[in-house]
Amino acid sequence: MFESLFINNISKLVYKEQNIYAHEKEEIKKETLKEHSDLTLYYLERFSEEKQLEKIITNIIKELSDDEEILSDEIQSIIFEMFINAVYLHDIGKINPAFQKNKMNNLEVNIDKKHETHESKHSLLSSLIYIDIYIDEISKRVEDGQKQKFLYSILYSFSYVISRHHSFLEDLSQVEFIDKLERKLCNIKEDRFELTYYKYEERLADRKNFNRLRNRDRKNFKPVSFFILNKLLYSTIVNCDFYATHTYLNGYEPESKYIDNIDEILSIYENTKIYKGIQNYKKDKKYFGANSINTLRSEIFLESEENLIKSLQHGNIFYIEAPTGSGKTNTSINLAFNIVENNSSINKIFYIFPFNTLVEQTKSSFDEIFNQRIQDKFKVAVINSITPIITEEEKKEKEDIYQIDYSIDLLNRQTLNYPVVLTTHVNFFNYLFGTGREINLPFLQLCNSVVIIDEIQSYKNTIWPEIIRFLSEYSKLLNIKIIIMSATLPKLDKLISDDKANFIELIEDKDKYYQNKLFKERVKLNYELLDKEKISEEDIVDLVDKVYKERGEARVLIEFITKKTARKFYDKFIKLFDNKRKVVEITGDDSSYARNKIIGEINKKDSKGNFVCKDILVVATQVIEAGVDIDMDVGLKDISMLDGEEQFLGRINRSCKKDNCCAYFFNFDNANRVYGGDLRLELNLKDKDYQGYLLDKDFDKFYEKCFKRLDEMKKECNEKNMEAFFNDEVKCLNFTQIEGKMKLIDQENYQLFIAHEIEMEDGKVLDGKKVWKEYVQLLKDNSMDYAKKRIKLSKIAQQISYFTFNFLDYDDKYDRRPKYFNDNIGRIYYIEGGERFLTEGGKFDRIKYIKESGDIFL
């Protein structure tokens, strides 16, 4: 594929290249540097074929500058060549004799006593040789001084990326990489030992300095394009290196997992009950009968599909704004399949969710649609902190003789080598902005994909403008079709001025659905308590008591802002109802096992499809607002942000099948205590306009106020100024600053591992003490194969989640790590005999723990 491109072949650069090695493994022949470099180039060509990488690199290069003179065809061609050769030459520094002798046990290399302790590193030497190859080449091929400076900036950043391919990306403007290079050059002048096998030793050693790189010029670069090009190079080098090394160590090529059977997938999907029902409705508008929620769901499904197909060629980011309960998940699955079917370059789907619970729910939806047979080829992978790494173990166990290839399973997980990936917002942002080597592996897989982002309003709103600018550029440059969906959708494109971004609203008239009585009137809103200057605890208890007295049996949900308040009222209601009514609590102080168990009890239905638990009070915090699929009759909520209020309403009469469902709002705790700094809190439901916005589902007006404040803030002359961020940090490739700025969660999150016994659904008892012991032993087992160890750790992570409870650091100014524990590994703190810190229902008794540790309960 790259035959017409000039490749700086290892054999033309290295003496005795047949005896210079890149890898070794017992019992097999050592791999030469040329073999590894050629294999790296082979995988680059394979990715170019499978992911159309050549086209993507070319498109990014075209977008590097607004100056057409600088980006002539010749300049673009040189940059492309430099990119490809950066991948090919990333390991050329392994010619270092010390590396050959000490790391490769190369018997062909003899080292005198003077150099026996010489460092064996190779990455910085690779960068130095790469620069030596191109710094004169640029001046030979390009006469214009401004264009030379432009190319020197590319050379400098590419060489830096090469130097970090075994490490992580730092701030390029802060690390003084040029000084490191010149110190290396100075050492080589004094002692040319490391250049023993480099054919151009004299040229490199005779260089006085790299002033041409010091005089590089970044002013003509578009910040995001330059950033993405270097991120893509880093990810490409690491991916090609991983795949090539795996091939040598294991003797076979890893198989790429893409969506290459869309017709078969569609045939299965189109045979589902839901899809058939929608198609029947398309033919007969009376199919579902009068006043059916399925009529509206079908209309949303069909309208969004029609608008997508019409705009697919020129649209990059698509909005689905539709009410809670309108079938957005099924609609988005259909849209993703349509994109893959109609665009031959798109071959992966990424689903991005705010919470693991939504990830798991969507995985269940896929499992209902696609049986195990089709998922063998159409693997739907859940990637989060608690889901085990996907293995081929199940299939192999059926054979008489098998050996689990842990390394391929780990490689698949690291590179997200699956057709469909379900993961969280935090993981997704790590892929886009993370600085680590492994976290950058998935970046390459994002090219030519569909990315579905659910509940984007849950992102930290102080960086909404930066988020949408990055997403706009990523979608355009990496050929990503992004679908953003929510019931309360902020149209973030209004925060940037980019006419080329091509944002498409797939629902043209959202009021057609929001104003329909099935959605608008499914929950009656009551603001009476907001007229009170101050509401008391007794007022809240009396209101709940009143609801039950009026209704008899009822499924009631009450949400508070803090866990402390939720626990206080939970205790009050337990005492009030005295076991005559079921009272449960759902907060961030639940383990995943406890939360799933509670939700299972709430959702349990009899053979006729009716809820078994008809009389229940659920006391919760904001964790209930999204990601928890429950259907209640009545809701009561302490007010916070308007979009949070709507998300809460989505838990009431979710099925739209019940009458007389209502929600009461009150003002008890100060929301700023939990949501401090969020611009959506400047006004709340005590404001009459905001009450109207919620009643009319007019979230555009609500977000307008927020957008105005964001625009003002981003123009201020301080660290929040957006243009300064893109010009001073992004354009300068300050990777860690960008990662920090784009971090979704500011608080540090610690976890308490509370050891106790859990009786599982199958009757077996899981002992937390034994789980912890197994976890520690596994971590300390340095004799186990690394890949095997990672797989086993991912499997035990699920059990660990049953015993862990979040312990947030709310303020960086103080040390808020857990004070009381018996052992800790990283951010997990182990407490033996933890039963004393659990309630009868198996919940974390935070108050009791805080009292013993002397901390503060928020």
Order of alpha helices (4+ residues) and beta strands (2+ residues): alpha-beta-beta-alpha-alpha-alpha-alpha-alpha-alpha-alpha-alpha-alpha-alpha-alpha-alpha-alpha-beta-alpha-beta-alpha-alpha-beta-alpha-alpha-beta-alpha-alpha-beta-alpha-beta-beta-alpha-alpha-beta-alpha-beta-alpha-beta-alpha-beta-beta-alpha-beta-alpha-alpha-alpha-alpha-alpha-beta-beta-beta-alpha-alpha-beta-beta-beta-alpha
